Amino acid sequence: MNSYLIRNVSVLGAAPTDLLIRDGVVAETGTSLSAPDATVIDADGLVALPGLVDLHTHLREPGREDAETVETGSRAAALGGYTAVCAMANTSPVADTAGVVEQVWRLGREAGLVDVQPIGAVTVGLAGERLAELGAMAESAARVRIFSDDGHCVADPRLMRRALEYVKAFDGIIAQHAEEPRLTEGAQMHEGEVSTRLGLTGWPAVAEEAIIARDVLLAEHVGSRLHICHVSTAGSVEVLRHAKARGVRVTAEVTPHHLLLTDALVSGRSELASPKLANNWSPGGAYDPVFKVNPPLRTATDIAALRAAVVDGVIDIVATDHAPHAVEDKECEWAYARPGMLGLETALSIALDVLGPQWDLIAERMSRTPARIAGLTEHGHDPAPGAPATLTLVDPAVRRVIEPAELASRSRNTPYARMTLPGRIVATFLRGEATVLDGKVVK
């Protein structure tokens, strides 16, 4: 195993120090360390963070390898500073059996760039009719602990209650895609002023809020763990705030794009929640399918509430919902385009824009808390003597222009094309082994 001496790095924004990585752990910290056998990395001006953990990634394999594979998604994750990702179940075949989740888990181990933790489906085929093999997936080699029909809501309250009761036996989690389907039939974007003007069927905020309200009550009744995927409305924040005050075992995530992009982009207006990022950038025009996502982009008022909730902890984590799509599924008419955006290689940059250099808060929302929710005990540790050497080095001074063709993902559906974003991942380490050095994947 290689040894590395990282010189003059700022751990979570603190005074510069040296880190010696040896035998998979941070062996020593201090100034003027010496290790003749170690590879020296000059980290002057860089910040060290615990390796990022994404609780919501779509890797598409098996079944849609034209859009992404476990290997290409792992490369994108490592370049984004991630050391672990949780792979959603909406593959083909669906990850609703022990065999499929073990396949995804083994593909992640073979790629060797990040730890790939499969998420199992709640229902067979994501159909919402009967529970999948939750126990078998939990006992498989993949040790699944989070289950989600993401992309589909578990709309039947009886089935949702049964799922919450079932996973309680092994302290599992049901991660809900909160969308009342009868309120979103035919929906194309957020229901509001922009959808009315464009003549597109709206996706009302209450469709999300109603399911969250129902499910926190179910989770409270059962005493089980509930996680809410991609929260997108101000009303949802208030429902979650109330539930947490009552002691409900609920956690929630928000995506980077729901912290920055507004529904006005669908009309071609370059309206972002960050004016400084909007400078010298313009979207591709009205009805650009790259901005089609589920849940949809919301209003500036919603974004302000989401940003505040990330800071005060009502929203526990930032998760990418990295959703790669093949060209034919995105570069088409708006009505036929698949919803979803890339996110792994740009998430930390958006977090820097939203939170500024609050490195401890970034580590909490993007590493420690998602690792704790997912039960990934080897992740989420601050770089310190004896801790696993699973960390990332970021240069906060760099501003980079996002070029879709340069991304590691097999797909190109990034909403940040030609946008100048802050920060650059310089290096990523997984249990002491470099996966990224000088901004390039090592393997």
Secondary structure as the mmCIF struct_conf table of DSSP 4:
data_model
#
loop_
_struct_conf.conf_type_id
_struct_conf.id
_struct_conf.beg_label_comp_id
_struct_conf.beg_label_asym_id
_struct_conf.beg_label_seq_id
_struct_conf.end_label_comp_id
_struct_conf.end_label_asym_id
_struct_conf.end_label_seq_id
STRN STRN1 TYR A 4 VAL A 11
TURN_TY1_P TURN_TY1_P1 LEU A 12 GLY A 13
BEND BEND1 ALA A 14 ALA A 15
STRN STRN2 PRO A 16 ARG A 22
TURN_TY1_P TURN_TY1_P2 ASP A 23 GLY A 24
STRN STRN3 VAL A 25 GLY A 30
BEND BEND2 THR A 31 SER A 32
TURN_TY1_P TURN_TY1_P3 PRO A 36 ASP A 37
BEND BEND3 ALA A 38 ALA A 38
STRN STRN4 THR A 39 ASP A 42
TURN_TY1_P TURN_TY1_P4 ASP A 44 GLY A 45
STRN STRN5 VAL A 47 PRO A 50
HELX_LH_PP_P HELX_LH_PP_P1 GLY A 51 GLY A 51
STRN STRN6 LEU A 52 THR A 57
TURN_TY1_P TURN_TY1_P5 GLU A 61 GLY A 63
TURN_TY1_P TURN_TY1_P6 GLU A 65 ALA A 67
HELX_RH_AL_P HELX_RH_AL_P1 VAL A 70 LEU A 79
TURN_TY1_P TURN_TY1_P7 GLY A 80 GLY A 81
STRN STRN7 TYR A 82 ALA A 87
HELX_LH_PP_P HELX_LH_PP_P2 MET A 88 MET A 88
BEND BEND4 ALA A 89 ALA A 89
BEND BEND5 THR A 91 PRO A 93
BEND BEND6 ALA A 95 ALA A 95
BEND BEND7 THR A 97 THR A 97
HELX_RH_AL_P HELX_RH_AL_P2 ALA A 98 ALA A 111
BEND BEND8 LEU A 113 VAL A 114
STRN STRN8 ASP A 115 PRO A 118
HELX_LH_PP_P HELX_LH_PP_P3 ILE A 119 ILE A 119
STRN STRN9 GLY A 120 GLY A 120
HELX_LH_PP_P HELX_LH_PP_P4 ALA A 121 ALA A 121
BEND BEND9 VAL A 122 VAL A 122
STRN STRN10 THR A 123 THR A 123
HELX_RH_3T_P HELX_RH_3T_P1 VAL A 124 LEU A 126
BEND BEND10 GLY A 128 ARG A 130
STRN STRN11 LEU A 131 LEU A 131
HELX_RH_AL_P HELX_RH_AL_P3 LEU A 134 GLU A 139
BEND BEND11 SER A 140 SER A 140
TURN_TY1_P TURN_TY1_P8 ALA A 141 ALA A 142
STRN STRN12 ILE A 146 PHE A 147
TURN_TY1_P TURN_TY1_P9 ASP A 150 GLY A 151
BEND BEND12 HIS A 152 HIS A 152
HELX_RH_AL_P HELX_RH_AL_P4 PRO A 157 LYS A 168
TURN_TY1_P TURN_TY1_P10 ALA A 169 ASP A 171
STRN STRN13 ILE A 173 GLN A 176
HELX_RH_3T_P HELX_RH_3T_P2 PRO A 181 LEU A 183
BEND BEND13 THR A 184 THR A 184
TURN_TY1_P TURN_TY1_P11 GLU A 185 GLY A 186
STRN STRN14 MET A 189 HIS A 190
BEND BEND14 GLU A 191 GLY A 192
HELX_RH_AL_P HELX_RH_AL_P5 GLU A 193 LEU A 198
TURN_TY1_P TURN_TY1_P12 GLY A 199 GLY A 199
STRN STRN15 GLY A 202 TRP A 203
HELX_RH_AL_P HELX_RH_AL_P6 ALA A 205 VAL A 222
TURN_TY1_P TURN_TY1_P13 GLY A 223 GLY A 223
STRN STRN16 ARG A 225 ILE A 228
BEND BEND15 HIS A 230 HIS A 230
HELX_RH_AL_P HELX_RH_AL_P7 ALA A 234 ALA A 245
TURN_TY1_P TURN_TY1_P14 ARG A 246 GLY A 247
STRN STRN17 VAL A 250 VAL A 254
TURN_TY1_P TURN_TY1_P15 PRO A 256 PRO A 256
HELX_RH_3T_P HELX_RH_3T_P3 HIS A 257 LEU A 259
TURN_TY1_P TURN_TY1_P16 LEU A 260 LEU A 260
STRN STRN18 LEU A 261 LEU A 261
HELX_RH_3T_P HELX_RH_3T_P4 ASP A 263 SER A 267
TURN_TY1_P TURN_TY1_P17 GLY A 268 GLY A 268
STRN STRN19 LEU A 272 LEU A 272
BEND BEND16 ALA A 273 ALA A 273
HELX_RH_AL_P HELX_RH_AL_P8 PRO A 275 ALA A 278
TURN_TY1_P TURN_TY1_P18 ASN A 279 ASN A 280
BEND BEND17 GLY A 284 GLY A 284
TURN_TY1_P TURN_TY1_P19 ALA A 286 TYR A 287
HELX_RH_3T_P HELX_RH_3T_P5 PRO A 289 PHE A 291
BEND BEND18 ASN A 294 PRO A 295
HELX_LH_PP_P HELX_LH_PP_P5 PRO A 296 LEU A 297
HELX_RH_AL_P HELX_RH_AL_P9 ALA A 300 ASP A 312
TURN_TY1_P TURN_TY1_P20 GLY A 313 GLY A 313
BEND BEND19 VAL A 314 ILE A 315
STRN STRN20 ILE A 317 VAL A 318
STRN STRN21 HIS A 322 HIS A 322
HELX_RH_AL_P HELX_RH_AL_P10 VAL A 327 LYS A 330
BEND BEND20 GLU A 331 CYS A 332
HELX_RH_3T_P HELX_RH_3T_P6 TRP A 334 TYR A 336
BEND BEND21 ALA A 337 ALA A 337
HELX_LH_PP_P HELX_LH_PP_P6 ARG A 338 PRO A 339
STRN STRN22 MET A 341 MET A 341
TURN_TY1_P TURN_TY1_P21 LEU A 344 THR A 346
HELX_RH_AL_P HELX_RH_AL_P11 ALA A 347 LEU A 355
BEND BEND22 PRO A 357 PRO A 357
HELX_RH_AL_P HELX_RH_AL_P12 TRP A 359 ALA A 363
HELX_RH_PI_P HELX_RH_PI_P1 GLU A 364 ARG A 368
HELX_RH_AL_P HELX_RH_AL_P13 THR A 369 ALA A 374
TURN_TY1_P TURN_TY1_P22 GLY A 375 GLY A 375
TURN_TY1_P TURN_TY1_P23 THR A 377 GLU A 378
BEND BEND23 HIS A 379 GLY A 380
BEND BEND24 PRO A 383 PRO A 383
TURN_TY1_P TURN_TY1_P24 PRO A 385 GLY A 386
BEND BEND25 ALA A 387 ALA A 387
STRN STRN23 PRO A 388 PRO A 388
STRN STRN24 LEU A 391 VAL A 401
HELX_RH_3T_P HELX_RH_3T_P7 PRO A 404 GLU A 406
BEND BEND26 ALA A 408 ARG A 410
TURN_TY1_P TURN_TY1_P25 PRO A 415 ARG A 418
STRN STRN25 THR A 420 LEU A 430
TURN_TY1_P TURN_TY1_P26 ARG A 431 GLY A 432
STRN STRN26 GLU A 433 LEU A 437
TURN_TY1_P TURN_TY1_P27 ASP A 438 GLY A 439
STRN STRN27 LYS A 440 VAL A 441
#
